[in-house]
Amino acid sequence: MKIEAVDFFYLSMPEVTTEADGSQDALVVRAAAGGFVGYGECEAAPLPSIAAFVCPMSHGVCRPVGASVLGQTIDGPGDIARIAAQVAYDSMDLLQAAHTWSGVEMALWDLLGKARGAPAWKLLGYDRSHAKTPYASQLFGDTPQQTLEWGRAQRAAGFRAVKYGWGPIGRAGAKEDADHFMAAREGLGPDGILLVDTGQIYGEDVDAAAARLPALEAAGALWFEEPFNGHAYEAYGALARKSSKVKLAGGEAAHNAAMAKHLIDYGGVGYAQIDCGRIGGLGPAKQVADYAVGKGVTYVNHTFTSHLALSASLQPFAGLKDHRICEYPVKPKPVSTAFIATPIRRNSGGDIAAPDAPGLGVAIDENGFKPYLVDVEIKAQGKLLYRTPRVG
Amino acid sequence: MKIEAVDFFYLSMPEVTTEADGSQDALVVRAAAGGFVGYGECEAAPLPSIAAFVCPMSHGVCRPVGASVLGQTIDGPGDIARIAAQVAYDSMDLLQAAHTWSGVEMALWDLLGKARGAPAWKLLGYDRSHAKTPYASQLFGDTPQQTLEWGRAQRAAGFRAVKYGWGPIGRAGAKEDADHFMAAREGLGPDGILLVDTGQIYGEDVDAAAARLPALEAAGALWFEEPFNGHAYEAYGALARKSSKVKLAGGEAAHNAAMAKHLIDYGGVGYAQIDCGRIGGLGPAKQVADYAVGKGVTYVNHTFTSHLALSASLQPFAGLKDHRICEYPVKPKPVSTAFIATPIRRNSGGDIAAPDAPGLGVAIDENGFKPYLVDVEIKAQGKLLYRTPRVG
């Protein structure tokens, strides 16, 4: 098969707020080859990501992503790896390329799986898709009381595990953060799995982050996620050495497999959280999963957008039975649910799994794009480089 | 002063080829505040970089770069660092932001220096700008004979040091590469300083790169630049341990200070090559220079574009007397010279230095933009997000 077309659909809520909620817009990718169609999603700023696909070449290793993708042969997983290597080399000086390629790569696995009648996880080498324990992923409340109530609500909704993130954490002192951690525990009850995400708020300040450890331990948090920026391996490593009970988690910012491996090796994280919409898709994510297994680190997906992205991010560790916990967005904005015809639902035991269906196994309803489609036009030298495709 | 405006000028040769020559296009940034104007240059794909400044917000930490810059106060270097931190945090999920910000940051140092009547290197804390030995930076010839002749030509033009890069290297075997290295030495004569840049061609293949070491040693190369991709710290480290006479050089891909420090710490490079048009501008580059000094590593600029970018990239190590070698593009395309009213020329001894003049000390002639200005228009939801500014 030849890749005949790659189309980008930029979807957005009518109003986007400064809330740390990545489900407020979406960049869906549709790839076509040999009569098959696959979908993927970039977890990325839509406009720069589209520009990275269509922009004029700057020089030999600053080429648009489209130049490495369109017209290429795709008959097996090796072709996806080959195209990935070409993107990495020919676009080495185009920073945004990794985010753009991530959604395209996903779409190619979806397409290839449909062509072969096989789930992507099977093409990745797994023989089954194991059940995962979804954690409800949500923000911290504005007040500890709200944090407590939201925890109770998630338990009532059947979630055994809940992750709180961002919001007021790190904005005031350690005492204020501790109040939220303890409120979260109270809301979840003694047997709930508590996960805490602080969204890089401590920069590279190891002492500030370490000051939160006693409260996290007292609250029985399983992990302490993203205390620092994604490149602060030394800060991660220093905090990991101070923390025996609560493991560090991180990796969502990785835009290639090496970054995630470095966070494991130098940063000492116990949980490697990978977003297939950023790391370059399923291929490099699977490399990280294999690496994590070898290092005794637990692989977890990072997903805060649609169930298309959720399925993609489940594939690379679908076959790892013991890597059981997974992120599951519970308060997504309508823009990220409107186009998902077959969401990934919890079974009676409260678990989810990567679908046992061809490709990513999530049916897309393009009619769901319509209310949210952002009308974009990019022109250079009078030539139209991009215009939002028509739907339906 | 308040930052009133930031304008982007996308310039390009009429035809751009796949040659590894970064001077075929340019993205010049103009910032205005308090009646002063400063210029900078992103070493980046122009269209995605512009998009990263003007795009709609995706969520709280995926904001356009413009949102962190426009209207901000700039009265001293601390303000530039503050804005940099805000860009890093508020655009943490916008990958291209670092490249966009790099040119803006440069423009702010230029502007601030002009407002204060001080060179940027003085604002960075140096008390003088030391002479540097420029190396002529060019590609390898298509044949060893061409490589030899180009070396002779650069010596005849007064360059004591010459860097060869890319071209046919690594495309055939170690023998073919060796022929080029020896031809380069012959062309330069026994006392010429020979630098070799292989443009990531060996991927992460340590053995392939190590197979080139004997010829590099025999040719008396000072450094072996970018054997691997910018994140392959382990490959760099392994090769560094095999190489006693020829030091490794790398770092141009760093889009933040941490990446460059990691290449020093984990990759074992002896030369840290920093492009201010990618790493986030002069501020993080100066951090790397300070770090390199502490680690016994030599700081070098990476510059393959205009003399505006050259001046910017000289500033962070202008005051380091012993870090003497510097990159000097010798075959730039006309687009990257047309707008430079005061190029940085070699003195009678063949040396150059960061200008002793306010800001970056390079006068810009906007009339030089005109023949190369790319007419761009970006619209979303009927709203004009960007249009190429008029010149003159």
Interface residues (C-beta under 8 A of the other chain):
Chain A: Y10 S12 V16 T17 T18 E19 A20 D21 G22 Q24 D25 E43 A44 A45 P46 L47 P48 I50 A51 A52 V54 C55 P56 M57 S58 H59 G60 V61 C62 R63 P64 A88 Y89 M92 D93 L94 L95 Q96 A98 H99 W166 G199 Q200 G203 N229 G230 H231 A232 Y233 A253 H255 N256 A258 M259 H262 Y266 R278 V374 D375 V376 E377 I378 K379 A380 Q381 G382 L385
Chain B: Y10 S12 V16 T17 T18 E19 A20 D21 G22 Q24 D25 E43 A44 A45 P46 L47 P48 S49 I50 A51 A52 V54 C55 P56 M57 S58 H59 G60 V61 C62 R63 P64 A85 A88 Y89 M92 D93 L94 L95 Q96 A98 H99 W166 G199 Q200 N229 G230 H231 A232 Y233 A253 H255 N256 A258 M259 H262 Y266 R278 V374 D375 V376 E377 I378 K379 A380 Q381 G382 L385
